[in-house]
Amino acid sequence: MDIRRGKFAIKDVSWNNGLSLISWLYHTDEVLCKAVEHFQGKNWKKIAECFKDRTDVQCLHRWQNVLNPELVKGPWSKEVNF
């Protein structure tokens, strides 16, 4: 498995106030998915080491809120929407 740090380019988008936002790209999402699989989603510090500019919390949130295949997106079911 090849999940080396800094392998893929990361797009840098600057905000007006000088803060920098680094957006996730398709390639970085692929690396994150492979790292989560490799570490079984249990060691977020190790997963974050696959990236130059990502923290463990950023990786965890990207996985939990966007990439996790078990994430259910869309309207609530009738059972939940009581």
Number of C-alpha atoms within 10 A of each C-alpha: 6 9 19 13 14 13 14 15 10 17 11 11 10 11 9 6 6 7 9 11 11 13 11 14 13 11 13 19 16 13 21 23 19 16 23 21 12 14 12 11 14 12 14 18 14 15 27 21 17 20 21 14 12 15 16 16 12 13 19 22 12 15 18 13 11 13 15 14 9 7 11 10 8 6 8 10 8 7 6 7 7 6
